[in-house]
Amino acid sequence: VQLQASGGGLVQAGGSLKLSCTASGRSFSNNALGWFRQAPGKEREFVATISRRGANTYYADSVKGRFTISRDNAKNTLYLQMSGLKPEDTAVYYCAAGRRSYGSTAAREYAYWGQGTQVTVSS
């Protein structure tokens, strides 16, 4: 089972990026999915989560209104559309598959993790 995150890069403040996370080895259509991020010297923090069919989403206050999480179960792929990026959004972004059908902000509720993709926002 593998989660492969991609789409990170260097962008100027105010710009946009779209992250993708493709699962292989099994389907996660019955699992909630989420994005977390970790900045240098800081703990991993919750960014967004989406329920198994995409009906319910939840965001950290710091990204609400700027980021949009979505999923395509037919493609076994999770997305994070990021706009209005700020330097404080700079971090390694990780996708994760949850243990249940509904999402959580707690990292311990996610059983599978991708390798991370670097997002750097310059001022």
For each residue, the residues with C-beta under 8 A, 3 or more apart:
1: 23 24 25 26 112
2: 23 24 25 114
3: 21 22 23 95 96 97 112 113 114 115
4: 21 22 23 24 114 115
5: 8 19 20 21 93 94 95 114 115 116 117
6: 19 20 21 22 117
7: 17 18 19 20 117
8: 5 17 19 92 93 117 118 119 120
9: 17 118 119 120
10: 120 121 122
11: 15 16 17 85 119 120 121 122
12: 15 85 121 122
13: 85 86 87 121 122 123
14: 84 85
15: 11 12 83 85 121
16: 11 81 82 83 84 85
17: 7 8 9 11 82 85 119
18: 7 79 80 81 82
19: 5 6 7 8 35 79 80 82 93 95 117 119
20: 5 6 7 77 78 79
21: 3 4 5 6 33 35 77 78 79 80 95 114
22: 3 4 6 75 76 77 78
23: 1 2 3 4 26 27 28 76 77 78 97 112
24: 1 2 4 76
25: 1 2
26: 1 23
27: 23 30 73 76
28: 23 31 33 73 76 97 112
29: 52 73 76
30: 27 52 101
31: 28 52 97 98 99 100 101
32: 49 50 51 52 97 98 100 101 102 103 104
33: 21 28 49 50 69 71 78 95 96 97 98 103
34: 46 47 48 49 50 69 95 96 98 103 104 110
35: 19 21 47 48 49 69 78 80 93 94 95 96
36: 44 45 46 47 93 94 96 107 110
37: 44 45 47 89 91 92 93 94 119
38: 42 43 44 45 91 92 94 116
39: 42 88 90 91 92
40:
41:
42: 38 39 45 91
43: 38
44: 36 37 38 94 107
45: 36 37 38 42 60
46: 34 36 49 60 105 106 107
47: 34 35 36 37 59 60 63 67 80 93
48: 34 35 57 58 59 60 63 67 69 80
49: 32 33 34 35 46 57 58 69 98 103 104 105
50: 32 33 34 54 56 57 69 70 71 78 103
51: 32 54 55 56 57 101 102 103
52: 29 30 31 32 73 101 102
53: 73
54: 50 51 57 70 71 73
55: 51
56: 50 51 102 103
57: 48 49 50 51 54 68 69 103
58: 48 49 103 105
59: 47 48 63 64 67 69
60: 45 46 47 48 63 64 105
61: 64
62: 88
63: 47 48 59 60 66 67 82 89
64: 59 60 61 67
65: 84
66: 63 82 83 84 85
67: 47 48 59 63 64 80 81 82 83
68: 57 80 81
69: 33 34 35 48 49 50 57 59 78 79 80 81
70: 50 54 78 79 81
71: 33 50 54 77 78 79
72: 75 76 77 79
73: 27 28 29 52 53 54 76
74:
75: 22 72
76: 22 23 24 27 28 29 72 73
77: 20 21 22 23 71 72
78: 20 21 22 23 33 35 50 69 70 71 95
79: 18 19 20 21 69 70 71 72
80: 18 19 21 35 47 48 67 68 69 93 95
81: 16 18 67 68 69 70
82: 16 17 18 19 63 66 67 85 89 119
83: 15 16 66 67
84: 14 16 65 66
85: 11 12 13 14 15 16 17 66 82 89 119 121
86: 13 89 121
87: 13 90 121 122 123
88: 39 62 121
89: 37 63 82 85 86 119 121
90: 39 87 119 120 121
91: 37 38 39 42 118 119
92: 8 37 38 39 116 117 118 119
93: 5 8 19 35 36 37 47 80 116 117 118 119
94: 5 35 36 37 38 44 113 114 115 116
95: 3 5 19 21 33 34 35 78 80 113 114
96: 3 33 34 35 36 107 110 111 112 113 114
97: 3 23 28 31 32 33 110 111 112 113
98: 31 32 33 34 49 101 102 103 104 109 110 111
99: 31 109 110 111
100: 31 32 104 109
101: 30 31 32 51 52 98
102: 32 51 52 56 98
103: 32 33 34 49 50 51 56 57 58 98
104: 32 34 49 98 100 109 110
105: 46 49 58 60
106: 46 109
107: 36 44 46 96 110
108:
109: 98 99 100 104 106
110: 34 36 96 97 98 99 104 107 113
111: 96 97 98 99
112: 1 3 23 28 96 97
113: 3 94 95 96 97 110
114: 2 3 4 5 21 94 95 96 117
115: 3 4 5 94
116: 5 38 92 93 94
117: 5 6 7 8 19 92 93 114
118: 8 9 91 92 93
119: 8 9 11 17 19 37 82 85 89 90 91 92 93
120: 8 9 10 11 90
121: 10 11 12 13 15 85 86 87 88 89 90
122: 10 11 12 13 87
123: 13 87
